[in-house]
Amino acid sequence: MKGTVFNIQRFSVNDGPGVRTTVFLKGCPLRCAWCHNPEGLSPRPQLYFDAQKCVGCSACVQACAEGCHEMRDGRHRLSLEKCRGCGACAEACAFGALSLYGQAVEAESVMKTVLRDLPFYENKGGLTISGGEPLMQAQFSCKLLDLARAAGIHCCVESSGYGDQEAARAVFERADLVLIDCKHTEAESLRYWTGARLERIEAAYGLLLELHKPAVLRCPVIPGVNDTRAHFEGIARIVQKYQNIQAVEVMAYHSLGEGKRTALGMDRGKAFSTPAPEQSQAWVDCLAGLISRVPVSLG
């Protein structure tokens, strides 16, 4: 059983309770305009080029069989449309200017990394599967969760909930906790900014309730998109309706995804303003005033 992984982040404290080992899977069905992890969108391996680290040594030119790289007027030129994601150029680059996001790995190999952190999990930490979207690699996600559960490791899944219901059921029922997104509570706005249909997201909330699965509602708040009282009131209604939700986390927008998109040769898309810390706290305070049943915090 192999899956395509673009990162394994050890000692994470932002992806569930305690110290976590977070496995990021490639592939996402949504196209959120503010995406923080654009390297997780495509299911295929992708070449990442950091121009600031390039010294013009031409090692990549020699290593690439597809002719993606060339030196012209003393500057590195990259043709990503030719790239097939073999990673040979990244291996040849001694200065870290090139790297490959996405590698096919066996579930047992991933678990070797997860098990290395076992002494740090104590009674709260464990494995978190994120992305991308874990439901796009449902069989691989299930295999990882089965291996982790067999080892007595607490399991989290971070998901938009946007996927096939049978796949979602198989993944969610194996998790101890699901970190589920709430990107927008108004159908047309959700479709415009992310490409998602609200009824499919609501089906995921309903499935978690049916499974009696503890959940944390993760709410990215983007200035000019969903930083409105109407949206916050919508979040409060979700928390009231789905009693398995144990907490709400406000995920304030940050601009790290913009630089990644450039390095991946992607359209930078729409720019959003980064909120000041006091603005992010105001969002938390607003939601906390609307929600009394569960805690609200910055994620």
Secondary structure by P-SEA (a helix, b strand, c coil): cbbbbcccccccccccccccbbbbbcccccccccccccccccccbbbbbcccccccccccccccccccccccccbbbbcccccccccccccccccccbbbccccccaaaaaaaaaaacccccccbbbbbbccccccaaaaaaaaaaaaaaabbbbbbbccccccaaaaaaaaaaccccccccccccaaaaaaaccccaaaaaaaaaaaaaacbbbbbbbbbbccccccaaaaaaaaaaaaacccccbbbbbcccaaaaaaaaaacccccbbbbbbcaaaaaaaaaaaaaaccccccccc
